[in-house]
């Protein structure tokens, strides 16, 4: 068995993704490899999407997801779109079904190149998000940061979109908050026994939101698909918007949007947006040592 496997450096709205082809192999990308890859500026990433042979009948692949700190992630919407684009380019197919630890994800690549991912149903039960304390209504939980009489952030909506999320509603530009300082404190707050993704969300119209996210296990990120889904669902759940919104991802470079629909007929969340291939190479899934393949780039020029 070769020591190295193919991988692609990709992004979804700037969310830095490494798609690693582990098909036909029994091993996995190790946490040590993930940490080493993230330490290199050329391969720094938010999530690794490792494609494994399918485990469940009727699925095309099992996707193992790692954060940049080597920890496991249950879901990554932007990364899933990158996997779809990579496999569509390889196979010519447009429709895929993936298994993750969070469940089954169905996805389709459209003629315009955008990709829709069915992220499944949101979870609101406090013990399934999970939270450390019981809340009858998780659309507004008791949590704040800053002075008790004048908190900077407070009363987030909590839910799971395959992974835990806390959405803090703000009334000014999301980029004006020091999320780099508040993010680690909130991610690791005792309220979240499995840590949490922390998102600032500003409602800009009945059909649009602007968001910025501190991602669990990755830190400040240019974009987070599951966070965008959680913000959209929480906005509709609290009556701030309808069930179909455009998410303006403020930190994406350049600023970009996702279309999110919390489908009424089955409560599934459908996320639609782009993915972008950057370059490809090979890496050792045990150590993280890698090399770049310039062949595809030369062919593309």
N, C-alpha and C positions, 0 to 999 in steps of 0.2 A: 504494500500500500504506500503510495506516494506520501511524503511528509507534508506536501503543500496542497492547497486547494485554490480554486478560482474565487476571486471576490471582486466586487464592484463598489467604488465610492460613488454614492448617489445622494440626492437630497429631495426632501418634500417641503416646499416653501422655505428652504434654508435649513430645515431640520436635518442634521448631518447623519447619514445612514451608511453603514457598511453591510452590503448583502453578500453573504458567504455561502457558497455551494458545498454543503456537507452531504449531498446525496451519494449513496453507495458506500457510506462509511459508518462504523459503529461508534466512533468517538464524537466529542463535542468541542466547541470552542471553549477553552478554559477561562475562568476569571482572570488568571495571570496573563493570558494572551490579550484579553480585552483591556486590561489596565496598561499593558505595554503598548498596544496600538493607540490608545487614547493619549498616551504620553508623547507620541510623535506628532508634531504639528501637521504633517502631511496626511496622517490617518486618524486624527482626532475626530471623535464621533459622539453622537448622542445615544444612538442605539445600534447594536448589531442584530441583523435579521439573518439567522442561520437556517438555511433551507435543508431539511432532512427528508428522508423517504417517508411516505405516508404511513401513519399508524392505524388510522381508522378507514374502514371501507367507504368509498365514495368521496374521499378527499384526494387532493393532488399533492399535498406535502404537509409535513409538520414543521411549524416555524418556532424555533427556540430564540428567545429575545433576551439580550443582555444590555444592561446600562453601562455607561462609561466607567463606573466604579467597579464593574465586574459582577454586580448583583443582577438577579433575574427580574425581568419585567413581564407582566401578564399580557399587556396589549400595547400596540404602537400603530396608530392609524396612518401616520405619514410613512412609516417604514413599510407597512403592508402595501401601500400604493407603489413604493419602489420595487417590492418583490413582484408585484403584478407586471409592472413595466418590463422588468428584466426577463421574466418568464414568457411574456407575450412576444418580446423580441426574439427569444430563443425558439419558441414553438409555433408562432403564428396564431396561437389561440387568443381569445378575448375574455373568456369566462373561467374563473378559478374558484376552488373551494379549499380553504386551509384549516388546519387544526392548530390551535394554540392551547396553552394551559388555561386560558380564559374561556375557551369554547371554540365553536366553528365560525369561521368568517367566510362570507361569500363576496366575491369582487368581480368587477367587469371593467374592461378598458373600452372607452367610447371612441367613435371615429375621430373626434377632435383631439384625442390624446389624453383627455382627462380620465380619471379613474374613480369609480364609485366603490366604496367598501361598506358592506352591511356590518355595522359594529355590534349588532345584537340589541338586547333590551337593557336599559339602565337599571341599576339596583339602588334602592333608596333605604332599605332596612338598615338600621344603625349597626347591627351585629354582623352584617354581610359586607358593609363598606370596607373594613370595619372601623367602628369608633370604640373608644375605651369606656364611654358612658352611654347610657340609654337615652335616646331622644325619640319621642313620639313623632315629631315632625322634623325631618332632617333637611328641609328646605331652608331652615334658618337655625343654626346651632349656636350655642353660647361659646364664643371664642373671640378674643381680641388681642391686638398688639398695640402697645403705646399706653399713655396715661389712661387710667380707668375712667376719668371724667371727659377725656378727649382722645379716644383711641384713633390711631392712624388707620387701622383696618379692623373690622368687626363683623360678627354675625354672618359667617359664610354659609352658602348652600353646600351641603355635603352629599356625595353620591359615589357610586362606582361605575366605571365604564370598562369593566375588566380589571381596573386598577383604581385605587382610592383618589378622589379629587375633592378639593375644597375651592369653591368659587367665591371670591370676595368682590362685592359690588362697589364700584367707585364712581364718583361723579365728576372726575377730571381726567385728563390725559393719563393713560396707564403707564406711559414712559416717565412720568414725573415722580413716580414712587421709587424708593430705594429698595427694589425687590432683591437685589444682590445681598442686602443686609437682612431683610425680613425673611427671605426664602428659606435659608437653612434652619432658622428657628421654628418656622411653621411646619416645614417638612418633617422635622423630628420632634414636634410637639407631642407630649404624652397622650393627647387626644387621639393620635393616629398610631396604633400599635404596629402597623405595617408601613409606617411613614405615609406621605401623601404628596400628590402633585398640587401645587399652589398656583392658582390663576387669579389675576386681576381682570375684571370684566366691566366695561362701560357700555351701557345701552345707548346707541346713537340714533335709533329709530325703531318703530315697531317690527322691522324686519332685518335689523343689523346690530351687530355688537363689535366692539374692538377689544382684543384680549392680549395679555402678555403672561407667560408662564415660567415658573420655577419648577423644573421637572425632577421628580423623585429619582435619585441615583445619577442624575446628569447635571443638575444645576440650571443656571440661566440658559434657555434654549431659544433659538430663533423661531421655532414653531413646535407645537405639540398637537397632534390630531385628536387624541382621546380627550385632551383638555378642551379643545374647541367643541367637541361633541358634548362634553359635560356642561360647558358654559351655555350652549344652545338649549339643551334640555332643561337646565336649571332656570334659564330665563323664561322659557315657556311655562315651566312648572310653577313659577312665582308670579305669573301674569305680566311679566315685563315685555314679552314679545309673543308672537304666534309660534307655531311649531316648525316653521321653515324660515331660516335666517341665513344671512351672509355674515361670515366671521371675518373681520379685518384683523389680520395677525400683525400687530404693530411692530414687532421686533423682526419680522421677516425682512430679508434684504434681497431685492427691493420689496417694499410692503406688498403683501399679496392676500388673497382671499380664499376661503373655503365655503362651500355651500353645504349646509347641514339641514336635514329634515328629520324630525322626530315623527315618524310615520304613525298616523292615528289608527290605521286598521290593525296593526299588530304591535305597536309600540317600539318597533325596531328603529335604530338610528342609522341613517344613511349619510355618509360623508363623501363629498365629491371634490376633487382637486387634482393638481398636477404632480408629476414626479420628474426628476431630471437625472440622467446619467452624467457622471463627470469623467471618471477614468476607471480602468480595471487593472488587476494584478493577481498575484498569488501570495498566499500567506500560510504560515504554519499555525494550525489551530491550537497547538499546545503551547507555543512560546510567543506567538505574535510577530515573529520575524516575517518580513514581507518584501516583495519586489514588485515593480511597476511594469505593466505591459503596454508599450506604446503603439502596438500594431493597430489596434482598433482606432486609436486617435489619428494615426497617420492615414488610415483608410477613410476616416470621416472628413478629412481636410481636402 
